């Protein structure tokens, strides 16, 4: 397929294909064309590669998404009525993600709870209300950020998703992140942090640091559900959010004289 390309173009295409495979994307489609041996095109021609620095030809830049709405819809279509892991057995509604497709800030949680499973939207229960308050305290609105989870189906009894379940579902999250391209990702809780960073460490060690995550910065803080169980950690969470706000140049909303 690549025999008609010059070596530089061939290397560029192969590097991009390897990049997508690292993200868990294995399906590539060739559009119908009049001649054979044309370059590989991504699904629905939604993606084009940015020029690579000559000094690092083997490290492709994150592709530019031409139509984010269609790209996210394609990911959702690929998930389908998913039966890839055991979590589908008790699922009511699959919970994909919600928010601003051009958000600079993205929150990633663990998985849906009972309210999320019923409504098909992440963070709509008590934990979701607390997350909304956290977002407001940062000077933003919920509709200005993007929110998703590591797994798209509710684990039974709200248990922690198991490793194989996360491994099965997280490639779709990686694709969502590649579409949104947020400046900052906030991992909510240990499960999200460990899966995104591919590390096994304590929240104490993970918090308070910036991590490079593809073309985004990633910070770790407590999950809202944990804060409901232990409100004492809200002060620590606010420190984490202030670190994010400083990076994004955000200011908390001004308090009224009465408050």
C-alpha positions, 0 to 999 in steps of 0.5 A: 500500500505504501510502495508509491510513497517516498521514504519520508512520507512512508515513515510519517504514515507508519509513525502515525499508524503506530501512534493510533495503535498505542492509543488502542485504535486498530481500525483504519479505512481506505476510502474508495478511489479510482487508483490503487495504492493511495494513502491511508485515510482515517475513518470519515476523513476526520483527521489529518496529521500536523507537520512533524519536526524534522528532528523527531520524525518518529514522534508524530504530533497529535492529529488535528480533528477537523470535525470533533462532533463527527469524531466523537459520534464515530467513537460512540458508534464504535462502542455500540451496544458494548458487550466487550467485558462483564460490566455490560451485564448489569448496565441500564445505559452506557455513559459516554461523556458530556461537555464542551468539545473544545474544552480546555479542561477535562475531568476523568472519573472512575465509572458511572454510579446508579444515577449515571447508569439511569440517565446515561450521563456522567456525574449527575448524582450527589457526586456530580452535584459536588463536581458541579460546585467544584467547577463553579468554584473554579470560575467555570460552568459545567457546560464549559468542560468535558467530563468522562469516565475510565469505564462506560458501564456501572460496576455492580454495587459501585465497586472499583472497576477491575483491571481487565475492565479498565483495559477493555474500555480505556482505549475509547477514553484515549480516543475521546481525549485525542478529539477534545485535546484539553490543555488540562486533564484532572484525574478524579480519584485513584482509579482514573489516575492509575489508569491514565498514568499507568502507575500504581501509587498512592493518592498522597504521592500522585497529588500535587504534581503535573504530569505530561499526558500526550499534549495535555497536562494532567493533575490528580485530585480526590473523587467527589464521591470520596469527598462526600465520605470524607469532607475533610479532604475538600481543602486538599482538593481545593489546593489541587484545583487552584493549581489547575486554575493557575495553569489555565489563568482562571480566577474564582468568581467574585464574592458578593458583598453579602457573602 
